[in-house]
Amino acid sequence: MTFERILVASDFSDSSQRALELALGIAEKFGAELTLMHSWEAPDYSYAAGLYLSTDVVAPIENAAIARLEEASAELKQRFPAAKSLLRSGSAWEEVLAAAKEIKADLIVMDTHGRRGIERALLGSVAEKVVRLSPVPVLTVHGAAGAR
């Protein structure tokens, strides 16, 4: 099996960095394109009359996501100059799948935080949804080194 286009989903955590390192090695080995993506989502503030999203809330979140992706992309391009980056807004698992389809990825690499029990039930699992619904292989990297 060879890979031509690899999508790396990142939340900029230590475990995401580990996933990026692994994806970088695979991209170098196969001469594949590498796209680093991040998805951000505005908090959902609801009240009786409907949904409320102030630009005072959304703009700083979006700006922080843009800045962090630009920083991570610049670092990546020092090691892999052809790397691309992609910023999406929305539910992380949906945006990972949409981005993979958009760039015609044949491999998705992402971290998993390994949440269990009530924490997983409340927060869900982005990696689980991507693994379950992706039409292409998904390589997951578990947590930070030594974490359990």
Secondary structure, 3 states (H helix, E strand, C coil): CCCCEEEEECCCCHHHHHHHHHHHHHHHHHCCEEEEEEEECCCCEEECCEEECCHHHHHHHHHHHHHHHHHHHHHHHHHCCCCEEEEEECCHHHHHHHHHHHHCCCEEEEEECCCCHHHHHHHCCHHHHHHHHCCCCEEEEECCCCCC
